[in-house]
Amino acid sequence: MAKSKCEEEEQSRPGLTKNSLGSDRPEMQGPLMIFNRLVCASGLDNRNWEFRVVLNPMTANASISHESGLVLVDIGIFPHLNIDDDELAAVLAHEIAHVLANHLNEDRSWTYMANVVALPFVPFELLGQYVAPALILAFPLVAVRSFMAFLSRKREKEADYIGMMLMVDAGFDPVATVSVWRKWKEIEDRELSVNPWLLQTPQWRSTRPHVSWNVTQVADSPGADQSAIQSSSRMRETERWIPEILDILGKKPSATDAVAVPSIALTAKRRRWEEFRKKRDESHSEN
């Protein structure tokens, strides 16, 4: 019998099965139920998914193999972030959203085009290590890499937004997403207190949106609008999305929440959600 993509993926990662917890373990039943609810909400339950917790207590991360459907969560995410069910759903929904948005194929297409554009300028970058003026001719490489970093940040934000929609539809609290980023910011602050010289990668070079901005660095930026920069952080954006997402999914936001988007844009998003939900429900009925 042919092996599934998940089995092939596991065999390609030495020690993965030995050093991780699978769905057969009793302690995985709670997280697995959360994962299955999100998969059902995504309409991708016809894929061959596999959810495993990697026994790596020193890191707090999650990843997904788009092709095999293998989702890995480091066990360190539980003590480091002290997450509850809703917060675990936020982490898993983000990874599932990457698959739902077809980010892998998008990334491959852009990477191929970027490599074609950048390749002629690589020799100038290498020559610039010995002849500084040659770096000027390698400037297009900086532009290409900055653009690719921008696209990566865009995909991360899309996964945040779609993941929050999946959470709400699956019955989880989207506020947990903000809570996850707030806890992550606390970890960053502790690292900064231990190493005051630790600096954030400039946003234009980073492949991930900043969870929050280092206030000292923002203040040191000439002409920087601190309130505007802070409001663009990942934590603040997810906070602003909550009433909008609740409105789109027909939930009732609290009386203090206001949907701060034009009605035309909100109507378009609601229409796309209805189209998605219709296709998903039809797929479920066929199965």
Disulfide bonds with the S-S distance in Angstrom:
none
